[in-house]
Amino acid sequence: MASGSDKYSKRALEFVERLQKLRSYEEISALIVKEMEWFGFGFVSSFSVPGPGESLEDCLWMNTRPQQYIQYYAEKKQILSDPLVTEFRQNIHPFSWNDIRKRRLSKLERTIIDEGSDWGARDGFMIPIVTRSGSVSGFTPCGFEPDLSPRARAALEVIAIYSHHALMRAKEQAKRDELKHEPLSPREREILQWVASGKTDEEIGEILTIATTTVTKHVENAKRKLNVFRRTYAAIQAIRSGEIPLW
């Protein structure tokens, strides 16, 4: 029989091996939920800190917390006083809710943490994930009485890192799949490259020494293939899908 420490190591390794075989977002999410349940977590969130021009929804990779709680948390603007959020902003090392409870907290801060019990989460584990660029993401499971022993914490950190990146890859692949289209012809790519640089159909015709009507026909074909209605959007979509380079 495996020892307690071996149990957690074996669990983390087997999880990673199963995760690496999955590609769809649904399958990856289901595996993560099941694994977190083994540790005693009923809910899990995975997110990145939004950059300029990004919303939290753009950077939320997974969130199984009750919608009613999410709405309550947002309406009360608890993020402004949440000691867990404050700690996450200042600390790049994993910590549990109970770690923060041991500190001197204001009545409001303690209330925010303790209210989690109303929806089935008495304790949780925040795992910051630091990228090479210095940005910080987070993977945070929570539950009523989760296993947060030292060995469990070590295993959870490994699981969190692999889970977070698997979720990001799955969502990014889904976006790329949405951009799939009938390939553009060499001439269509050439013309859209000029469209991207701001040239009109007449100007492109002069540059390529072809009729304006021919240019327009190629642009219309490209728009149809890219499923857009405006020529400028066709150029943008072509850049996004890798059909033409960004000058």
Secondary structure, DSSP 8 states (H G I E B T S, - for coil): ---HHHHHHHHHHHHHHHHTT--SHHHHHHHHHHHHHHTT-SEEEEEE---TT--GGGGEEEE-S-HHHHHHHHHTTGGGT-HHHHHHHH--S-EEHHHHHTS---HHHHHHHHGGGGGT-SEEEEEEEE-TTS-EEEEEEEESS----HHHHHHHHHHHHHHHHHHHHHHHHHHHHHT--S---HHHHHHHHHHHTT--HHHHHHHHTS-HHHHHHHHHHHHHHHT-SSHHHHHHHHHHTTSS---
